Amino acid sequence: MVLQTIDLTQSRHWLSDSQRVAIQQVIKASFSNIDPDEYLAKYFDATKPFERKLRLYYGDGKLVGYCLLTFTNEPKATVIRASAAFLPEYRKGGNTFAFSIKHSVFCWLKRPWRKHFYADTMLSPAMYRAIASKTATIWPHFAYQAPTGIFEQFNAKGEVSGSNSLRCLVPVNRTSNYSLQELDTLKNSDKAEIKYYCQVNPEFAKGTALFVIIPINLAQVLKTLWKNLLN
């Protein structure tokens, strides 16, 4: 099914009250152990980001998902953080890839002399695969070595994975609403990225997310374009 989308920018035109209520309903359906009001306060209303971009996804006449990007200037880099949720029947990791990468690159192009990183806390192995399979360089990854200290820089309060010895895990006190069948399928998947995710973050179904970092620079843009052209 092709979903319809609406894109919003906080500094220009932001959420209506009805859209906020609809997002809360998606959050309730997507996660367990979560207060939608606290979630919106943390990700949608905090004052630290200098900009937010939001894509709303509609299907069958209702909101079925969203992808939120926040842009924050930190001491050594600009960090683009992502937050996304979809109703279970509309979960497809590829939904958010183009939107996320496009706005991350646009942000970098405005100040290419400054380091830019895209960072996401992923509770979903399928989401990790959707992004990792299309991106040239992503950390952690079974084929790429992360720069020394980068997870300490951006995930200082996170936990170290026993599988790769990187501080790439984040207890988030919420879980995706996976069925037992879906969990079994993920844990027994033969897809390389999903196998790696489950190896590095075996407690993803109990409220631990994988902290993922993607550098945004010229080499990344060119290599990612080439990778997707080949595929």
C-alpha positions as CSV (number, residue, x, y, z in Angstrom):
1,M,0.0,0.0,0.0
2,V,1.3,3.5,-0.9
3,L,0.9,5.8,2.0
4,Q,0.1,9.5,1.7
5,T,2.4,11.9,3.6
6,I,2.4,15.4,5.1
7,D,5.7,17.1,5.9
8,L,5.9,19.7,8.7
9,T,8.8,22.0,9.8
10,Q,8.7,23.3,13.3
11,S,10.0,26.8,12.5
12,R,7.4,27.2,9.7
13,H,4.3,25.2,10.3
14,W,3.9,22.7,13.1
15,L,1.5,20.3,14.6
16,S,-2.2,21.0,15.1
17,D,-3.9,19.7,18.2
18,S,-5.7,17.0,16.2
19,Q,-2.4,15.8,14.8
20,R,-0.8,15.6,18.2
21,V,-3.7,13.5,19.4
22,A,-3.4,11.2,16.4
23,I,0.4,10.8,17.1
24,Q,-0.4,9.8,20.7
25,Q,-2.7,7.1,19.4
26,V,0.1,5.7,17.1
27,I,2.5,5.8,20.1
28,K,0.1,3.9,22.3
29,A,-0.4,1.2,19.6
30,S,3.3,0.9,18.8
31,F,4.9,0.7,22.2
32,S,4.3,-0.8,25.6
33,N,5.2,0.8,29.0
34,I,5.0,4.3,27.7
35,D,3.2,7.6,28.6
36,P,2.4,9.4,25.3
37,D,2.4,12.8,27.0
38,E,5.9,12.2,28.4
39,Y,7.0,10.9,25.0
40,L,5.8,14.0,23.2
41,A,7.3,16.3,25.8
42,K,10.7,14.7,25.4
43,Y,10.9,14.3,21.6
44,F,8.5,16.9,20.2
45,D,8.6,19.8,22.7
46,A,12.1,19.9,24.2
47,T,13.8,23.2,23.6
48,K,17.4,22.0,22.9
49,P,16.9,21.2,19.1
50,F,17.2,24.3,16.8
51,E,14.9,22.6,14.3
52,R,12.5,19.7,13.8
53,K,11.2,18.0,10.6
54,L,8.3,15.7,10.7
55,R,6.7,13.4,8.2
56,L,3.2,12.0,8.9
57,Y,2.0,8.9,7.1
58,Y,-1.6,8.3,6.3
59,G,-3.4,5.1,5.2
60,D,-7.0,4.2,5.0
61,G,-7.9,7.8,6.0
62,K,-6.1,7.8,9.3
63,L,-2.6,8.5,10.7
64,V,-0.6,5.2,10.7
65,G,2.9,6.5,11.4
66,Y,5.4,9.3,11.7
67,C,9.1,10.0,11.4
68,L,10.5,12.9,13.5
69,L,13.9,14.4,13.0
70,T,15.5,16.8,15.5
71,F,18.5,18.9,14.8
72,T,20.8,19.9,17.6
73,N,24.1,21.8,17.7
74,E,26.5,20.0,20.1
75,P,30.0,21.0,21.1
76,K,31.8,19.0,18.4
77,A,29.1,18.3,15.8
78,T,25.5,18.8,14.6
79,V,23.5,15.7,15.6
80,I,20.3,14.7,13.8
81,R,18.2,12.4,16.0
82,A,15.3,10.3,14.7
83,S,12.1,9.0,16.3
84,A,9.6,6.9,14.4
85,A,6.5,4.8,15.1
86,F,4.0,2.9,12.9
87,L,0.9,0.9,13.6
88,P,1.9,-2.8,13.5
89,E,0.3,-3.5,10.1
90,Y,2.1,-0.6,8.5
91,R,5.7,-1.3,9.7
92,K,8.1,-1.1,6.9
93,G,11.6,0.1,7.7
94,G,12.0,1.6,4.2
95,N,9.2,4.1,4.9
96,T,11.6,6.5,6.7
97,F,14.9,6.1,4.9
98,A,14.5,8.7,2.1
99,F,13.0,11.3,4.4
100,S,15.7,10.9,7.0
101,I,18.7,10.9,4.7
102,K,17.4,13.8,2.6
103,H,17.0,16.2,5.5
104,S,20.2,15.0,7.1
105,V,22.1,15.8,3.9
106,F,20.3,19.2,3.5
107,C,21.4,20.1,7.0
108,W,25.0,19.1,6.2
109,L,25.0,21.1,3.0
110,K,24.2,24.3,4.9
111,R,27.4,23.9,6.9
112,P,29.6,21.3,5.2
113,W,32.7,22.4,7.2
114,R,31.0,21.1,10.4
115,K,30.8,17.5,11.4
116,H,27.3,16.0,11.1
117,F,26.0,12.7,12.5
118,Y,22.6,11.0,12.3
119,A,21.8,9.1,15.4
120,D,18.8,6.9,16.2
121,T,17.8,4.5,19.1
122,M,16.4,1.5,17.3
123,L,14.1,-0.9,19.0
124,S,13.4,-2.8,15.8
125,P,15.8,-5.2,14.1
126,A,13.8,-4.7,10.9
127,M,14.3,-0.9,11.1
128,Y,18.0,-1.4,11.5
129,R,18.2,-3.7,8.5
130,A,16.2,-1.2,6.4
131,I,18.6,1.6,7.1
132,A,21.8,-0.5,7.2
133,S,21.1,-2.2,3.9
134,K,20.8,1.2,2.1
135,T,23.5,3.2,3.9
136,A,27.2,3.1,2.9
137,T,28.6,3.5,6.4
138,I,26.7,2.9,9.6
139,W,27.9,2.0,13.2
140,P,27.6,-0.5,14.7
141,H,27.9,-2.9,11.8
142,F,29.4,-6.3,11.1
143,A,31.4,-4.9,8.2
144,Y,32.5,-1.5,9.4
145,Q,34.7,-0.6,12.4
146,A,33.4,2.4,14.4
147,P,35.8,5.2,15.2
148,T,37.3,4.9,18.7
149,G,35.3,6.7,21.3
150,I,32.4,7.8,19.1
151,F,29.8,5.9,21.1
152,E,31.2,7.4,24.3
153,Q,30.8,10.8,22.7
154,F,27.2,10.5,21.7
155,N,25.9,7.7,24.0
156,A,27.9,8.3,27.2
157,K,25.2,7.0,29.5
158,G,24.5,3.9,27.4
159,E,25.5,0.3,28.0
160,V,28.3,-1.7,26.4
161,S,27.3,-4.7,24.2
162,G,29.0,-7.9,25.2
163,S,29.1,-8.8,21.5
164,N,31.0,-6.0,20.0
165,S,32.4,-4.1,23.1
166,L,30.8,-0.9,22.0
167,R,28.7,1.5,24.1
168,C,25.8,1.1,21.7
169,L,22.9,0.0,23.9
170,V,20.3,2.2,25.5
171,P,17.7,1.2,28.1
172,V,14.6,3.1,26.9
173,N,11.9,1.7,29.3
174,R,9.5,0.9,26.4
175,T,9.1,-2.0,24.0
176,S,7.7,-2.5,20.6
177,N,4.4,-4.3,20.5
178,Y,5.7,-7.4,18.7
179,S,3.7,-10.6,18.7
180,L,5.4,-13.8,19.8
181,Q,5.4,-15.0,16.2
182,E,7.1,-11.8,15.0
183,L,9.7,-12.1,17.7
184,D,10.4,-15.7,16.8
185,T,10.7,-14.7,13.1
186,L,13.2,-11.9,13.9
187,K,15.3,-14.0,16.3
188,N,15.6,-16.8,13.7
189,S,16.1,-14.6,10.6
190,D,18.9,-15.4,8.2
191,K,19.2,-11.8,7.0
192,A,22.7,-10.6,7.9
193,E,21.7,-7.2,9.4
194,I,18.9,-8.7,11.5
195,K,21.1,-11.5,12.8
196,Y,23.8,-8.9,13.8
197,Y,21.2,-6.7,15.5
198,C,19.9,-9.6,17.6
199,Q,23.5,-10.7,18.4
200,V,24.5,-7.2,19.6
201,N,21.2,-6.4,21.3
202,P,19.5,-9.6,22.4
203,E,17.3,-7.8,24.9
204,F,15.5,-5.6,22.3
205,A,12.1,-7.1,23.2
206,K,12.7,-6.1,26.9
207,G,13.2,-2.4,26.4
208,T,16.8,-2.0,25.2
209,A,17.4,-0.2,22.0
210,L,20.4,-0.2,19.7
211,F,22.1,3.2,19.4
212,V,23.0,3.7,15.7
213,I,25.3,6.4,14.3
214,I,25.6,7.4,10.6
215,P,28.2,10.0,9.5
216,I,26.8,12.6,7.1
217,N,29.5,13.9,4.7
218,L,30.5,13.9,1.0
219,A,31.9,10.4,1.0
220,Q,28.8,9.0,2.7
221,V,26.5,10.7,0.2
222,L,28.5,9.5,-2.9
223,K,28.9,5.9,-1.5
224,T,25.2,5.7,-0.5
225,L,24.0,6.8,-3.9
226,W,26.3,4.3,-5.6
227,K,25.2,1.5,-3.3
228,N,21.5,2.2,-4.0
229,L,22.1,2.5,-7.8
230,L,23.8,-1.0,-7.8
231,N,20.8,-2.4,-5.9
